[in-house]
Amino acid sequence: MITRFPLLALTVAVFVAFTTGAFAATLHLKSGTIDTAETIRDVMPTAAALPGKGHYLVAFKGPVTEADKQALKNAGAEILEYIPDFAFLVRIEHSKASTLRKLERVDWVGTFKAEYKSALKLDNDEQKRHYTVVLFPGQDVGHVISRIRMAGAKPIEHHGSILRVLATRNQLAELAKLAAVSWIEPYLQPKLSNDISSSICGLPELRQTLGLYGAGQIVGVADAGLDTGNLNTISADFAGRIVKTYALRRPGEWSDLNGHGTHVVGSLLGSGILSGSNPIAHNYAGSFAGYAPEASLVFQSIGDAGNLVFPPLDLSELFQPVYEDGVRVHSNSWGSAAAGAYTTYSRQLDQFVWEHKDFTAVFAVGNGGEDLDQNGVVDPDSIYAPATAKNCIAVGATESVRTTGFCLAGYGVCWPSSFPAAPIRYDSVSNNAGGMAAFSGRGPTDDGRIKPDICAPGTNIVSSRTHANVSATGWGIYDENYIYYGGTSMSTPQVAGAAALVREYYQREKGINASAALVKATLIAGADDISPGQYGTGYYREVFPAPDFSQGWGRLNIKKALFPNPPAVNEFADESSPISTGEIREYQYTVTDGSVPFVATLVWTDYPGAVHAAKELVNDLDLTVITPSGASYPQGNADRTNNVEQVRIASPELGTYKVRVTGYNVPMGPQDYALVVSGGLPSTYIAGRVTSGSGAGVQGALISIVSGSGVKRVTTNLNGNYITHVAPGSYSVQIGKPGWTFTPRSRIVQVVNSPVENVDFVGQGSPGNLSGCITAAVGGVVSHVVESPHPYLNNCDRTYVITAHPSATRVRVHFAEIDLMPDGDTVYVLDANDIPVNTYTGRGEDIWSSWVTGNVVKIRIISNEIGNIGYGFYVDGYETDLIEQGRVSGVVLTLSPGGYTTTSSSDGTYSFAAIPPGTYTLYLAKPNWKFQPASKLVEIPAGGSAAGVDFLGFPPGSVDGEVRTVTSHIQSINVQSPHPYPPNYENTWEVKGSQTATRIRLHFDRISTEPAWDWVYIMDGNDNIVEMYTADYTDLWTPWVSGNTAKIMLTSDDFNNYDGFVCDKYEEETVGVGLEGVKLELSPDGVWTYALSGGTFSFPEVAAGNHVLTPSLSLWSFDPPSVSLSISPGVAEHRLFYARVSDLASPAQSKSISDGVQVTIKGATVSAR
């Protein structure tokens, strides 16, 4: 039976849902389960009668193939999400939707209804809370914000297609009706979640055997702050290794006021020099050095003095900048108490790693573990988000072993309400390395996945102490430079540091850039199973053999992960050649010693799950091990839930094992993966590289290892490398690839007691050619807002004109929404001669008009005199044909390796002739131009040509603006909330400056609200939210608010005993004249200019992309201190800076200041003359 959902009025009429055959798919949504065996019939008009596009669920008759996806695309559908089992959420023209049911393998089609958009019950609850609203791709945020306000809700912030709103659930029900809205969920405020611990995890032995210290690795950390927040006074444990810092919460300020971030960074990469290490000699023994003491750091400050953190709404804005800085391991000791839910943050994390396969994100599972039912066992289901993501490494906490520190008397003594019952109550927090920390978050996730992934010690960890706030002492003071601390926050940087060492190992020892999947597989494969835990196998047992929902796959053992004790040997495959549904890959391994387990671990970076779905696995691979005697593992049902699979054979027989990876259902593939195999394998191996005469790697060459016992085959990877473990003996290593000859053709290799490396081959093939063309282009889709009044007026007749680029030959407009009274009110789309092209009435969303010839399109709205409550229309952009601006000459193209170069000619064409065959990367460069794609991987075939390797070139944009002086005035006021403020409270206070003020900011003597539940909002005169605060603050200036009016709104939930706020003054500014001589620097470009008379400046050519513009002039300060720019090709951006004189030390300094400018000298305000 299909689950019936609460009835919500739909935004568009829906067509009849249907099923086409005996197969019945089950669709797993968080809002309920749909059984497609039961046909749903909505008595409503058919979809074909509706304008524009709609969203539909399309279920297939079994595992999805690439052909199935192509059939959807050919039918006009845009695939948005995979919905288990075997279904997609698609967007398609309503008029074409009925054709989907005719596709051969489609079983069922149904409309994507408003009630599917949230797991919440959108009822008449009038309590205002914070929610995250996710839009479908390509929707206009401005239009949705206007609809949010019309519904009575308040938009708080937005990033891309993610919005944070303050709303009641009744208001959310209205938002769910918008076709632009994809998903709604509660906003859960993120919060912050070693000498002995490193010994437990095998670090000293690893340093001794492999000499890994993190050298060459750049690690990112997002936390509240770091030490003093000043590179000149930073702790010696970090000095000289900080690449870059970002102040994302407190502008220009990244110091650590609560001690959390400093401790985290110390555990990850502190040098331990303040505790006796000698980094020059690589001697870290006995110190409090972190796991990767020679790694470099990029730090992002996302918090302040409290326990809350404020990452961007879109996590790509957290990850992308540091990825561009070179970060490949990112540590995050924070999260939201999501109780195992897969949230929007979880999906964003999965999305970023899917798109950046070598980015390893490490997250704490949180400190949500509790024994609320008082049975002496920690309750399940407390994993924080985004640690619930599939593609991160989610870290739990085990106990350390330390007899000094905090809470030695027992968990329940320190946290009596969380751990009231024995044996947890009186169990010391740091006396058993084989025990789980009681507070560590427990799995599973809501869809049953195993979390945490791995654990590390997290109790009484000694690490670096912040020097910015001496009262920030964590769990206790160790000495002036180190403190005790505990939590999964402390476990996470240890795993992140270990991940950096794994990457260093693969780069240094194997010559590869390890994928995130390989890093994760390596750590999991080496983890120690700590079952049964500290409470044994009786009634209170919680830790069961790995994997389980407390320890995950076990406790970190970095030594075992990279260099296991003999006779164990590790092999890996970082498989960049992906597989699709139905494909099988097979690997062979020979076990020569049965005294150690045979373990195969498969990890893949999965396509991001749908937040609507109740099951998040998308691409489903299967791992199978076949023993020499023919037995198959695993035995029982296949795993249809996790993107980590492992087969462990405790007592393996000797002989050759086959390890198979099968694509069971790969709907969003093809899918790459990583495989790590450990066991009593030969410790010896044969390795080498295959190159062409130019040094380019030869991908896909077949290497056959021939011996008297048979043949083992491997293929070269993207760089031409290969490696395979073999037992001692004599081998003929043979190579082949169609169209190639190799020198030598084969090599005889004698393997004795050590690996044989550099078994290399050089391939020769007839030289090949490469050619293509580079075309300049502008146009395409352009963001442009045109909207009627909301609601529009009676007796209205108004025409709006959009003029596109003069070269455009046709243009069409996109309506985010049309909402008209169906009694004669009409919107017309007209050409330049007022000839109607489209006519609309009634309601529709996401509608493209027909193409209009020329570069001018008009929109006319006409209404009658009858009472109107319609919204009107909202246009969020238009599209022109992609306007070619001719060919691009002077582009330098370089093939690597080999360094072959050429330059595009006047007609934009280029060519390389007589290039040795092989795989190359082709790079393009021309000052301030961007190319799509930026580079291409090309294979030049032996004796052939790679033709038509074309690129689009996008010309630079420009930046101009002005710098204006300002005068300011501070006025004392007394605006206060009730003390304490009542529960379920909402009130707004208005602060109005003088009529001449152009902007205003407020000063709070104090703010005290219930953290994450009660909020103080700063708004402008139009009720737009500028900033928001929760928890405790003192001596706080708000950001500037445009205009002469600022508003304060306080909201509370149904419980409160907090004090509220006191606003004691405001500052207002009035804009004056332009300021000449200001230096304006554009980074990362490294170019600058100076403001001219009147304060104007310009950069006539700026490359498309992201830039930062920073003004500077001696004795002056600027607001903003810098601005971020997103430059579009051929588009001009305008920016305004406000300048004021910094406080002067003496009157003599005022001589360089222009007449009439306000200055401050030792607290006295004068005017320079």
N, C-alpha and C positions, 0 to 999 in steps of 0.2 A: 504493500500500500504506500501511496505517496503521502509524505507528511504535509498536513495543511498548515499554511502560515497565517499569521495575523493579517487581516485584510488592510491593504493600503491602496488608496486611489493611485492609479498609474498615470504617468505623465503623457503617455501616448497609448492609443488603442493597440491591442495585441491581436495577432492572428492565431488561428487554431494550432495548438501543439499537436504533434502526431508521432506515432511510432510506425515503423515500416516492416517489421519482421518478428520472428520468434525470439531472437536474441534480445535480452533486456539489460541495458546498462543501468548501473546505480550511480547517481551523481552525489558526491559527498560534499555538501556545503555546510559552513558553520551555522547557518540559519536553519538547517534541516536536511534530510536526505530525500532525494527524488528517485523514485522507482519508475523508470521509463516504461515498464510493462503496463502501467495504467495510463491511458490516454486522458489528457486534460483538455477540456473544451471550454474556452472562454467565450461567452456569448457577446462578442464585440466585433467591430468591423475588421475586415482582413487587412493584413499589413500592406498589401499592394496599394491601398488607398491613401497611405500616409506619406507625407513628404519627407525628404531627408533620409538620414541613417538611423538605425536602431541597433540594439545589442541583443544577441541571441546565444543560447546554449545549443551546441551541436554535438551529439553523442554518436560515436562509431561502434561498430559491431565487434570490436576487439582491439588488441594493441595497435597503436597508430603508426602508420608508415609514412615515409617521405611522400609517397604518391598520394596518400590521403590529404596531407597538408597542401600539396600542389593543387589538388582538385578543389579545395576550398578557395584558394587564391584565384584559380581560374574562374570560379563562380562569382568573384567580386568581393569575397569576404576578407577582412583584415583580422588575422589571429591576434588576440590580445592576451589571453591567459589559457593555460592548461587547467582543466577541472577534472579531478579523478572521479570515476574511472573512465578513461578513454574518451574524454570530451574536451571541447574548446569553448571559450567565451569569445565571440567574434563580433565585429562591427560590419554592417553591410547595409546597402540601400534597402529600405523597406520593400521597394518594388521588386527587388531581386531575391528576397529572403525565401520565397516559396520554392525557388530552384534548388535550394540546398537539400531538400528532401529527396530529390531525384538522383543525388549522387549515390553511386553503387554501394558504398560501404557505410553510408549514414543510416543510423538506426532511428534517431529521434531528434527533433528540433523543438525548442520552446523559447519563448521570450524571456529575457533576463529582467525579472521583476524587481520593484523597489524593495520588497521584503527580503530579497536575497542580499541586500547591500549592507547588512549589519547582523551581528549575532545578538545585539541588544533587543530587548522588547521596547519598541518605540511607542510608548503609551502616553498617558496624560500626566506623567511625573513633571512637575513644574520646578524642580530643583535645578538651578543652573550649575553646570559642570563644564570642565574642559574636555573637548573631543578633537580627534584627528579626522579630517575629511580628506579623502583621496579622490582625485579626479581621474577620469580616463585620459589617456594620452591625447595631446593636441587640443585640449579644451581651454577656453579663455578664462583665466583666473579672475580678471576684473569683472566679468559678467557674473560669475558665481558669487563673488563678494557682494555685488549689488543685490543678488537674490537672498543671500544670508541676512543682509540688513533688512530687507523687506519682510523676512520671516520673523524678525524681532530678535535674532541672534546677533552676537558681536564677533566679527573677525578679529583675531588677535595678531596672528602673523601668518605668512605664507612663504614657501620656498618652492618654486616650480609648480608642480601639480599637487603639492601637499599643503593643506591649510589647518590651522589650529583655531578653534572657535569656542566661544562661551555660549552655551545654549541649553535649553531644556530638551527633554526627549520628545516632547510634542513638536518643538521646532525642528528637531532632527527628522521627524517623520515627513515634514514638508521638504527638507533638503534632499531626502532620499528619492523624492519624486523627480528630481532634476535628472535629465538624461546624462548630463556632464558628470554626475557624481557616481563614483565606482564603489566606494567603501567608506563606512563610518565606524569608528571604534573609540573607546575612552582614551584620552590622553593621560598617560601615566608618567608623572614627572620623574626623569632619571635622577638617580642619586649614587653617591660613591658606595660602592658595595664593601748574605745570610750564610753564614758559615756552617751551621748545623744542617739547615734545610738542603744546602747544596750537596753535602756529603750523603744525605739520604738518597738523593737523586743521581748519584754517580758522577758528579761534576769533577771532583779532584782527579779521579782516575782518567777521565776523558782528556783533561788538560795534559796529564802526564804522558798519555799514549799518543794522542793526535795533535796536541798543541793548538787547540782551537780556542780563540779568545774573542771572536766576533769581528776581527779585523776586516775592513772593507765593507761591513754591513751598515746600512743606515736604518735605524729603528725609529718608529713614530710612537708617541705616547700622547693620549688625550686625557687630561686630568684637571683638577682644580687649578693648580699652579705649581711652580718649581722654585724652591729655595728663595733666594733674594729677588728673583726676577730681574737681575742685572748681570750681564756677562762679565763686568769688571769685578764683581764681588761674589760670584757664584762659588759654591763649594768646590774645593780642590778635587773632590771625587768626580766632578763633572767637567772641570775646566778644560778648555781646548777642544772639546768634542761635540759642542752644540752647533749644529749646522744652521738651524733657523728656529725661530719661535713665532707663534701666532697667539695674539691676545683676542680671543673670540667672545669673551664675556665682559671683561673690563677693558675698555679701549686703552691701549698703550701699557697695560699692566698685566704681568703674568707671574707675579710673586705667589708664594705658597703660604696662605694664612692659616690653614688647618693641618698642615703636616702630611697630608695624604699623598699628594703627587710626588713630593720629594722622596718619601719612603719607597714608593712604587718604582721610581726611576733608579734609585739606589740598588734595589733588588735586581733590576734588569741589567744595568750597565755601569753601576758605580765602580770606580777603580779601586776603592778601598784604601787609597793612599793615606787617609786620615786614621786608618786602623792598622797601619804597618805594612801594606803591600809595597812591592817594588815593580811598578809597571814596565820600567825600562828593561828589567831582566825577566819579564813575564812571570814574576813570582807573586802569586796572590794567596798563598797558603796562610791560614790563620787569620786572615783579614775578613772584613765584611764586604768584599768585592761582589759585584753582581755576576750574573751568568755570562754576560758578554762585555767584559770590562774594557775592551778596545774598540767597541762599536761606536758609531756616531749617532747623534740624537736630533730629531726634529720634534719640538714640543708644542702642543696646542693647549692653551689654557681655556677651559670651558666652565670654570666655576669661580667662586669667591670664597668668603670666609665660612660659609655654611656647608651642610652636608649634601646639598643639591648641586647638580651640574646642568648645563644648558647647551647641549649639542645642537647643531642645526636641525631643523625639521627634516631636511633631506640629507641623509648621511653621506651622499656622494660629495656634498660640499665640505664635509670633514675629511674624506679620504682622498679626493682628487688632487687638491693642492699638494699634499705631502707625497702622493705617488709621483707627481711631477718633480718633486724634490729628490726623488730616488729612494723613498721609503718602500720597503717590500715586506716588513713585519710591523704590525701596528697593534699596540697593547692598550686595552681599555678595561680599567677596573671600575666600571660603573654600569648601571642598567636600571630598568624599570620593573617594579614588582608585578609582573604579568601572569604569575602562577602558571607558567608553561605555555602561554599563548604565543602563537606565531603572529606578530604584529606588523604594522607598516614598517617600523624600524628593522625588524627581522628580514622582511622582504628586500628592503633597500640594501642591507648588508649582503644578502645573497646575490642581488643584481650586480653590485659593484664587483664582487669577486668573480662572478660569471664573466663579466666584461674585462676583468684584469686578472687573468688566471695565475699570475705569479705574486699576488698580493695576499699574504697570510694575516688574517684578522683574528686576534685573540681576545676573548671576552670573559669576564667573570660571570659565573652563574648566579651570584648574589648570595646574601646572607639571610635568606628567607627560611632556613631550616628551623622548625619548631616541633614540639611535642604537645600540641594543643589538646589531644584526646587523653593525655596523661597516662599512656600505657607503657612508657619507658622506651619507646621506639620513635625516632624522628619521622614525622608525617611526610608522605610523598607530595609531588606536584608543587614545587616552589621555585622553579627555574625563572630567572629574570630574562627579560628581552632587552637587547637583541641576541642574547646567548642562545635563544631558541632557534636561531637561524641554522640552516643546514651547512653552510659553507664556511663557518668560523670554527675555531677551536674553542669550545666552551670548557671553562676550567673550574673545578671544585676544589675544596680544601681538605687535606688530611692534617693530622696532628704532627707537629714537630716534636722534638725531644729536648726539653729545656726545663731546668728546675728553678729558674729565675724568671721574673716577669709578672704577668697579670693572670688572675683567675686560676691560681694553682689549686684552690680548694674545690673547684668543680663548676661545671657549666651552670647548674641551677643556683649556685650561690651568687653568680654574677648576673644571670638572667632568670630570676625565679619564675616569672610568668611564662617564659618560653620553655623551660625545662624543669617542671615541678617534680618529676618522678624519677626514682632510681631505675636503672643504674646511671643514667646520664647526669642526674642532679649532682652527684658527688664525684664525677669523673673529672680529673684534672685535664685542662685543655691541651697540655703539651707533654704527655708522658708515654705516648705510644705511636711510633712511626707507622704502625700497621692499622691505625684507627682513623675513622672519618671524623672531621670536626663536626660537632653537632649542628652548628649554625649553617653549614654549607648547604646550598640549595640542592634539593633532590628532584630527580625526574619522576616520571617521563614527561615529555612535552604533551600538549593536549592531543596530538595525533599519534601518540604512542612511541615517538622516536627516543632513542637512547641519548640522554644527557645527564650529567656532563660527558664530554668526550674523554677527558683525562683529568687527573688531580695532581696537586703538589702541596707541600706543607704550607699551612696558613695560620699557625698559632704561635704567638710570641716570636715573631720573626724580627730580627735586629737588622735595621737598615738605616739609611741616611735621615738626618733630622733637618727640618727647615730652619734657616737662620733669620727668617723674616718675622717670626712670631715665637718668642721663647716659651709662651704658654701652650703652644701646640705640641703636646707630648705624647700623642697616640695612646698606647696601652701603658706607657711608662718610660721614664728616662733611663737610658743605658749610660751615656756620658754626654758631653757637650755637642758631639757630632752625630750621635746615633740614638734611636729610640726603639722600644718594642712596639709592635703593632700586629694586628691579626685580622683575618677575614679572607674571603676569596679574592679580595683586592690584592692581597699580598701573595697569593698563589699564582695569580695571572701573570705578573711580570717575570716570574721564574720560567713559566712555559714559553712566554714570548722570547726571553733570552735564549732558551734552548732552541727555539725555532730559528733564531739568528745563527746559532752554531750549526744547525742542520744545513741552512743555506750556504754558509761558509764551507762546510764539508763538501757539499756537492759541487760547488764552484771550484774549489781548490783541488779536490781529489778526483772528481769525475768530469770536470770541464763543462758542466751544464748549469743553466739557470733554472733551479728547481721550481716546479709549479707549487701552488698552495696545497693541492691535493697530495703531492709527494711529501711535502713537509709534514702534513697531518698524518699521512699513512706511516711515515717513518717514526714519528713520536708514539703513535698508537701501537705500532708493532713492537716497540721496545718497552712498553709500559709494564709495570709489575702488578700482578693481581694481589690485592691485600686482603682478600676474603680469608677468614670469616669476620675480620674486624676486631675491635677491642672487646666485644661482648660475647665472643665465642659462638657456638652453634646452637645454643639453647633458645628459649622463648624470646630473648631480647636481640637475637641476631638480626642485623639489618644488611650487612655486606655479604653478598652472594658472589659466586664466581663470575668474573668479568665475561661479558659486559653486564652490568646491572645499573640500577637507577640511582645509586649513591656514588660509587667510584667510577662509573662509566667503564672505560676500557682499562682502567688501572691507574697506578701512581707513576708519575714521570720517572724514567730512568734513561738519561741522555747517553750514558756510556753504553748501555745495552742496545739503544736505538742505532748507534753509529758504529760501535766496535764491540760486539758481544764477545763473551769469553769463549774460547775454543771448547768444544769443536763446532760451536754454532757459527754460521756464516749468513750474512744478509745479501740478498740480491734485490734489485729494483728495476722497474720499468716505468718511466714517465712517458706515458703513451700519448703522443701528440697527434697520432693518426686515429681519428675518432671512429666510433662504430654507430650503426643505426639499428633499428628494430630487426631482429632475426639474425644479425651477424654474430659470428663467434670468432674469438681470438684464443689461440692455445699456446701455452708456454710449457717447456719441459725442464725439470730439475731432477738431478740425481742425488739421492740420499745415500751417503757412504758411512754415516754414523747414526745409529738409532737411539742414542742415549739422550738426545735433546728433542723437544717437540718440533714437529714440522708445522709452521704457521704461515698462512697466506692472508694478507690484508689488502683489501681493495677499497679505495676511496675515490670518489669523483666529485668534482665541483658541479653541483646540480643546477639546472635552470631554476630561477626563483619561483617559489610557489605562489599561488593566488591567495590573497588574504581572505577571499570569500570561501576558500575550500577548507574542508575539515581534514583533508589529508594533503600533506605538503610535498611528498616525493613526486617529482615530475618524470624525469628520465630514470627508468628502472633497469639497472644492470644486475646480473646474477653471477656469483662466484661459485665455481665448482672445482673440486679437487678429486682426481681419479688416481687411486693408489696403484702400485705395480701389480697387485693381484686383481684389480678391476673394481674394487669398492669405490662408491661415490659419496662424497661429502659436500655440503651438509646433508644429513638425513632428516627427512620431515619436510614441512612446508617451506617454500622459498620466502625470503624476506622481501616484503612489498612495502616497507615503511622507511628504511634507513638508506642513506647514501654512504654508509660505512658497512662493509661486510668482512667477516673474518672466519676462516676455517682453521681449527687447531686440532692436530692429531698428536696426542700426548706421547704415544709410543709408536713411532713410525717404523714400518718395515723398510728394508733396504731395497734400492732399485730406483727406477725412473717414475716420477710423478708428473701427471699432466694437470696443469692449472688452466682452467677455461674461464674466460670472461664473455658473457652472452648479453646481447642487447634484447631484453625481454619486451620492453615497451619504451621507445625513445621518441616521444611525440615532439619534443623541442630540441632535437639533436641536429647533427650527430654529436655524440658525447665522447669526450676524452676522459682519461682516468689515470690513476697511479696504482701500481701494484708493488708491494714489498713482500718478499718471501724470505723466511728465516728457517734454519734447520741445520742438521748435520750434513751440509753440502760441502763439496770440495772447497777448500780455502783458496785454491789456486784458480786463476782465470786467464783468459786470453782477451786482450783489448787492443783496439787500434782505431785508425781513422782512414776514411777513404776520401780523397780529394781529386779535383781536376788539376790540370797543369797550372791554373791560375791561383790555386789554393782554395777555391770554393769547395764547400762540402758537397759530396755526392749523396743525395738522399735516396733511400729505397734500394740500395745495392744489396743483393742477397749474399750473406756470408754463410757458407756451409762448413761446419766443423766435422771432419770425417775421421773416424777411428775404427778399430776393429770391432767395436761394439755397436756401431751405428752412425747415424748422421744427426747433428743438432744444427738447426738453422736459426739465424737472427737476421734482421735487416738494419741498415744504418739509419740513424735518426736525422733530423733536419740539418744538423751540423756535420753529418757524415761519420759520426762516432758509433762504435759498437762495443759491447762487452758481454762476455758469457763465462760463467764458472764451469770449470771442467776438472776432473780428477787428474792426478799426475799420469803422464803417458805421452805417446807420440800422436800428433794430429796433422792432418793436411787441411790447412785453412784455404778454402777456395772462394772465389768471388765471381759474380756475374751480374750484368744488367744489360737488357736489350739495347743495342746500338753503341755499346761501349766495349773498349778493350782495356785491359788492366795490366800494369807492370808491378810485380809479377802476376801471373795468372793464378798462382797458388803458392803457398809457403808451407814448408814443413816446420812445425813448432814442437819442441821438446819441453814439456811441462814437468818440472821436478818437484821442488818443495816451495816454490814461490811463484807469484803471478808473472805472466809474460805480457808485457805491454809493448806498445809501439809496433804492433803487427799491422803496418800501414800498407795501403795500396794507392797508387796514382792511376787515375783513369784517363784514358784518351778517347776522344771522339772527335769527329770532324767539327771544326769551329762552327758556331752558330751566330745568328744575327738577332738583334732586338730593335724594334722600332715602334713609334707611336706619335701622338700629337697632343699638344697642350692648348686648351681653349679657355679664354677668359669668359667669365660669366657673372652676371648679377641677375636679380629677379627671383622668380620662384614665389614662395609663400612669404608675405610681408605682414607683420603684426600692425594692425591699424584699427583703432576703435571709433566706431560711429554708432550713436545710440539715440533713440527717441527719448522724450521725457517718460518717466516711470511713476505712475501710469501716464499714458499719453492723453491729450486733451480731447474734449468733444469738439466737433466742427473743425477738426485739424486738417490742414493741407500743407505739408512741408516737404521740401526736397533737399536731400543731402548729396553732395558731389564728391566722388573720390577720383583723383587724378594720379595715375600710376606713372612709372618711368616713361619718358617720351618715346623710347624705342619699343615699348610693348605693343604688340599687334593684337592682343586680346587680354581680357581681364574678367575675373569672376569674383564675387564676394562670398564670404562665409558668415552665415547667421548662427551665432551661438544659440539664439533663441528668437522665436517669433511667437507672440502671445496677443492675439487680437480678439475682440468680441465678434462672434460669427453672425453679426447682424448687418453686415455691410461695410465694416471697417476692413481696409485693404492696404497691403504693402506691395508696391510695384518696383521691379528692377528694370531700369530704362537704359538705353544706350545714349550716346551724346546727342542724338537727334530726338530724344524723348519718345522713342519707339519702345513699347513694352516688350520685355524678354521673358519675365516671369511675373506671376500674380499669386500672392499668398493671402490667406485669411485663416482664422482659427489658430491652432497651436501646433508648433513643431520645434525641434531642436537639432543642432548639428546639421545644418542645411547649406549645401553649396548651391549658389545660383547657376544658371546656365552661363556659358561663355558669352561675353559681349565683345564685339569687334571694336578695335581701337584701344586707346589707353584711358578712356573716361567711362565711368559707370555712375549712374544716378540711382538713388533710393528714395522713393516717394511714399509717404504714409498719408492716407485719407481716412477720416472718421466721420460718422454722422453725429446728429445732435442728441442721440439717446445716451443715457447715463453709462459711463464707462468705468470698468475696474481692470481693464487689460494692462499688461506690463508694457506692451509695445514691441520694440525689436532691439537687438543688440548685435552689432557686427563687430567681430573681433579680428578681422584680417581680410586680406584679399590675395589672390594669386594671379600672377602674369605668366606668360610663357617664359621659360628660362632664357633670358636674353643674352645671347652670345655677344661679347664685346670684341670679337676678332680673336686672332691667335696671339699667343704669348711668346715673344722672342726673348732671348737672353737668359733663359732658365738654364742653370747648370745642373746636369744630371750625372750622378755618380753611382757606379756599380761597386758593391762591396761584398766579398773581398776582391782584391785586385786593383782597386782604385782607378778603374777605367772611367773616363769622363767624356762628356760631349756637351754641346750647348744647342738649345733649340734655335732654329733659324727664324727668319722673318715671317714664315707662314706657320710657325708653331710646331713644325715637325722636328723629330730628332731620330737618330739611328746610331746603333753600335754595330760594327761589322767585325767578323772574324774573332769572336770572343770564345775562349775555351768553354765547353759546355759545363753546366753545373747549376747549382742553386745560388742565387744572388739576391741581395736587397738593393732596390733601386731608390735612390734618394733625390729630391728636387730642392733647389734653393734659388731664390731671387729676393733681394731686399724688400721686406714689408709685404710680400705676397704670401698667401696661404694656398695649399694645394689639396685637392681631394682625389684620392687619399694622399696623406703626407709621404708615404713610401709604399712600395709594393714588393712582395716576395715573388720573384720571377724565376722560372726554370728555363734556361736556354738549352734546347734539346741538341743532342749530337747531330751535326749535319743539317739542322733545321733552323727555323726562324720562329721567334716569339713576336708576332706582329699584333698591332692594335692595342698595345699597352698604353692607353690614353689616360689623361688627367684633366681635371678642371682646375683652372687657376682663378683665385678670387682676389681682386685688387684691394689695395689698402683703403681704409676709411680715414677719418680725420677727427681731431679734437680741437675745440677752441673754448674760450670762456673768459672770465674776468675775475680779478681779485679786488674786493671792496673793503674799505675800512669800516669799522663799527665803533660806536660809543655805547657804553653800558651803564646801567644803574641798578643797584640792589635795594630792594624795599622790604622792610620787615612786615610780616603778617602773622596771623594766628589762626590757622585752619587745623582743626583737630577732629578726629573721629571720637565716638564714645569710648570710654576706657573702663572696662573692656567693651568691645563692640558686641552687639547681640548675635545670637545664632540666626541663620537664614536671613541675613541682612544684606541689603544693597542700597547704597546711597552715593550721590555724586555732588561734589563741591566744585565751584568755578572760581578760578583766579584770573582776574582781568588786569592787564597792564595799561599803560597809557595808549592813546590813540595812534601815536607815531611809532610805537614799537613794532618791529618787523618779526621778532621772535622772542620767546620767553622760556625760561627753565625754572624749576622749583627746587627748593632745598628742604630736606626732611631732617629734623633733629633726630628722629627715630622712626622706625617702622617695626612692628612686631605682629606677625600673623601666623596662623597655623600653617606650617610648611606644606606646600603642594596642594592645600585645600582652600585656603583663604588668600585672596589676592588684592593688591593695590594696583590699579591701572592708571597710567598717565595718558590722557587723550588730548587731541587738539580741539578747537572750537566746533569742529564738525563730528566729534565723537569717534574719530579715527584713533586707534590705539597706537601709541608711540613706544611705550615701554611698560613692563609689568614686574611686580616684586612680590615675593612670598618669603616667609621666615623673618629673620632679624637683620636690621641694618641700622647704622648710626652715621650721622654726618654725611648724608648722601645727596649729591646733585643729580637731577634727572638729565636725560638728553634734552637738547633744544627742541622746542615745539614751534612750528611756523605760525605766524600771526601774533596777536597780542593776548590770546586767551589760551589757558591750559585748564584741563579738568582733572579731578581726582575721583576715581570710583573705587569703592571698597565693596567686595562681595565676600560672603562667608557661607559655610555649610551649616548643618544642623547641630554642630557642637562647637563650642568656643570658650576659651578662658584667656585669650590673648589681648594685648593692650591696644592694638590699633596703630595710629600714626599721629605724628605732630609735624606739620609743615610750618616752618617759622619764617621763611623769606622766599623771595623770588628775585631773579635777575632778568632784566629785559635789555634788548639791544636794538639800536637804530642804525640802519645802513647809511654810510657816508660816501666818500669819493673813491675812485679807483686808486690802486696802489702800484706805482711803477717800480721796476727793478727786482721784483720777486722772481726767484729761480724756481722753475717748475720742471721736475724730473719725472720721466716716464720709465717705469721698470716693468718687466726685466729687460727692457730695450736698452737701457743705459744711455738715453738721449735726453737733452734738456733744452729749454728755451727760457727767455726772460719776459716778464710782463712789460708791455710798452706803456706809453702815456695813456692814462685812463684805465690802466689795470688790465688791458686785454692781452690775450696770448693765443697762440695757435700752434698745432702740430699738423702740417698739411698731409703727411702720409704716416699712418699708423696701421700696422698689420692687424687683420681681423683676429679676434681672440680676446683673452683676458689680460688686462694691464692694471697697474697701480700708478696714480698720478699724485705726486707729493710736492707741495710748495715749501719754500724756505727763504728766509731773509733775516739777517742779524737783528736782534732786539724785537722781533715780531713773532707772534704765535698765530696759528691758523686753525680755523674750524671749517670743515673737518681737517684733521692733520693730514689725511690722504683720502683718496676715493678709489674705489674699484670700478673699472670700466670694462664693458663688454662691447667690443667694436664689431660692427657688421660690415661686410665688404661694400665699399662705396658710400657709406653712411657717415654723416657728421654727428658728433656728440658735443654737447655744450655743458660746461660745468662752472659753478660759482663757488668761490672761497671767500670766507670772512676773515679779516685780519685785525688783530688788536696788538698794541704794544705790550711786550712783557714788562713785568715790574722792573723798574730801573734802580740801580744802586746809588746813582748820584744825579744831580741836576745837569751835569755836563753831558751826560749821555743824551739828553733830550734835544741837543743842538742838531742831531742828525735827523730829527723827526719833523715832518712837514707841519706847517702852520695849521692850527685848529684841531689837531689830533689829540685825543685824550690819552694821557699817560699817568702812571702811578709811580711816585718816588717815595719810598719808605712809608708807604701807607697814605700819603697825601695825593689827592687828585688835582692836577693842574693842566693847563693847555700850553703846549709849546708855541712860542712866538718867534 
